Amino acid sequence: SVTKRGGAAGYRPSVISPAGGGGGGGGGEAKRGVLSKKGSNMFRPWSKRYFVAEGHYVKYYMDEKKIGRTEDIMASYDITGATCTMKKGAEFELVLADGSKSTLKGANAAESQEWCDALTALASA
């Protein structure tokens, strides 16, 4: 399921943290960093957002400065049973158990593959 809320400034590259840290249920925090999210608006097809994957959830914020404030979470996805598939270039598709899809991309194909691997591991933990 997807929970959406409300708002791009300084971005840092993605960081992989050891599983088992942080809360959120499941396996702890596995990954955080900037991804571009494909939108449905043809005038702004890609938006950079700061993503945090922990437990069975991945949530994203307008930027890293908003982390820790529940009201600043733009969306939260329950990734239990989700699948992740690499697409063209650095793009990958996250398909949730309910069938909803998000197209995302990292700075390059290797970073996107790291994200895909981390999300897949959390989804099956």
C-alpha positions in Angstrom: 0.0 0.0 0.0 1.1 3.6 -0.5 0.6 6.5 1.9 1.2 9.9 0.3 1.7 13.3 1.8 2.3 16.8 1.0 6.8 18.8 -1.0 14.8 19.9 -4.0 17.7 21.0 -2.3 21.0 19.5 -1.3 21.3 15.9 -2.2 23.9 13.3 -1.2 24.6 10.0 -2.9 23.0 6.8 -1.7 24.4 5.1 1.4 24.0 1.4 2.3 23.7 0.8 6.1 23.9 -2.6 7.8 20.5 -4.3 8.1 19.3 -4.5 11.7 19.8 -0.8 12.5 16.9 1.6 12.9 13.2 0.8 13.5 10.3 0.4 11.1 9.7 -3.3 11.5 11.5 -6.1 9.7 15.2 -6.0 8.9 16.1 -2.4 9.9 17.5 0.3 7.7 19.1 -1.0 4.5 19.5 2.0 2.2 19.0 5.8 2.0 19.8 8.4 -0.7 18.6 10.3 -3.7 16.6 8.7 -6.4 14.7 10.3 -9.3 11.0 9.3 -9.3 9.1 9.3 -12.6 5.9 11.3 -12.3 2.7 11.3 -14.4 3.1 15.1 -15.2 4.6 15.4 -18.7 6.0 18.9 -17.8 8.0 17.5 -14.9 8.5 13.8 -15.7 11.3 13.2 -13.1 11.7 14.6 -9.6 14.6 14.0 -7.2 13.6 12.8 -3.8 15.4 11.5 -0.8 14.5 7.9 -0.1 14.9 5.9 3.1 14.3 2.1 3.1 13.9 0.5 6.5 12.1 -2.6 7.7 9.3 -3.4 5.3 8.9 0.3 4.2 10.4 2.7 1.9 9.5 6.4 2.3 10.6 9.5 0.6 11.0 13.1 1.4 11.5 16.3 -0.6 15.1 16.4 0.6 17.4 15.0 3.3 16.7 17.9 5.7 13.1 16.7 6.2 14.0 13.2 7.6 12.7 12.5 11.1 9.6 14.7 10.7 6.5 12.5 10.1 4.6 15.4 8.5 7.4 15.8 5.9 7.1 12.2 4.5 5.8 12.6 0.9 4.9 8.9 0.6 5.4 5.7 2.4 5.3 2.3 0.6 4.8 -1.1 2.3 7.2 -3.2 0.3 6.3 -6.6 1.8 6.1 -8.9 -1.2 7.2 -6.2 -3.7 9.4 -7.0 -6.7 12.0 -4.8 -8.3 13.1 -5.1 -11.9 15.9 -3.2 -13.8 14.7 -1.4 -16.9 16.6 0.6 -19.5 19.7 2.5 -18.4 19.5 3.4 -14.8 15.7 3.0 -14.5 14.1 0.4 -12.3 10.5 -0.5 -11.5 9.2 -1.2 -8.0 6.0 -3.2 -8.1 4.1 -3.5 -4.8 2.1 -6.5 -3.7 -1.1 -4.6 -4.6 0.1 -4.1 -8.2 0.9 -0.4 -7.9 4.2 0.6 -9.7 6.8 3.3 -9.4 9.6 3.9 -11.8 12.8 5.2 -10.2 16.4 5.7 -11.1 19.7 6.3 -9.4 22.6 8.3 -10.7 23.8 5.3 -12.8 22.9 1.7 -13.5 25.1 0.4 -10.7 23.5 2.5 -8.1 20.0 1.6 -9.3 21.0 -2.1 -9.1 22.1 -1.6 -5.5 18.7 -0.1 -4.7 16.9 -2.9 -6.5 18.9 -5.5 -4.5 18.3 -3.7 -1.2 14.5 -3.3 -1.8 14.2 -6.9 -2.9 16.0 -8.1 0.3 13.7 -6.0 2.5 10.6 -7.0 0.7 11.3 -10.7 1.4 12.7 -10.3 5.0 
